[in-house]
Amino acid sequence: MSYKDHFAEHLRIALLRALLDCPECKANDSILRDLVATVGLSATRDQVRGVIAWLSEQGLTRHTDLGGLYVATLTERGEDVAMGRATAPGVRRPTPRG
C-alpha cells in the first residue's frame, strides 16, 4: 500500500473520531482540519473536504455546503466505525484510546 493510501485511511478515521468529540457529532471543515492536526495529521482544507465527501458517499457522515463551508455530521454507521464496532473498507480500524 502506498503512503497516499495509508494517509487517506488514517485521515478518514481521524475525522470520524474527531466528530465523536464535537457537539452533536457535527463540525465544519476548518475545525476538523485543526482537530486532525492535534493527532499529527497535516491536511489541507481541500483534503479534509475531499474526505468528508468520500465519507458521505460511504454513509459514514452527512455533509452540507453552506456557501463554501462544509459541515459534516456523523451518522450512526460512522459512529460504529469510529468506535471500532464496525469496519469500513478504506478506513483504518481505530486503536484503543489511551
Secondary structure in CASP SS format (residue, H / E / C, confidence):
PFRMAT SS
TARGET T0000
AUTHOR 0000-0000-0000
METHOD secondary structure of the structure
MODEL  1
M C 1.00
S C 1.00
Y H 1.00
K H 1.00
D H 1.00
H H 1.00
F H 1.00
A H 1.00
E H 1.00
H H 1.00
L H 1.00
R H 1.00
I H 1.00
A H 1.00
L H 1.00
L H 1.00
R H 1.00
A H 1.00
L H 1.00
L H 1.00
D H 1.00
C C 1.00
P H 1.00
E H 1.00
C H 1.00
K E 1.00
A E 1.00
N E 1.00
D H 1.00
S H 1.00
I H 1.00
L H 1.00
R H 1.00
D H 1.00
L H 1.00
V H 1.00
A H 1.00
T C 1.00
V C 1.00
G C 1.00
L C 1.00
S C 1.00
A C 1.00
T C 1.00
R H 1.00
D H 1.00
Q H 1.00
V H 1.00
R H 1.00
G H 1.00
V H 1.00
I H 1.00
A H 1.00
W H 1.00
L H 1.00
S H 1.00
E H 1.00
Q C 1.00
G C 1.00
L C 1.00
T E 1.00
R E 1.00
H E 1.00
T E 1.00
D E 1.00
L C 1.00
G C 1.00
G C 1.00
L C 1.00
Y E 1.00
V E 1.00
A E 1.00
T E 1.00
L E 1.00
T C 1.00
E H 1.00
R H 1.00
G H 1.00
E H 1.00
D H 1.00
V H 1.00
A H 1.00
M H 1.00
G C 1.00
R C 1.00
A C 1.00
T C 1.00
A C 1.00
P C 1.00
G C 1.00
V C 1.00
R C 1.00
R C 1.00
P C 1.00
T C 1.00
P C 1.00
R C 1.00
G C 1.00
END
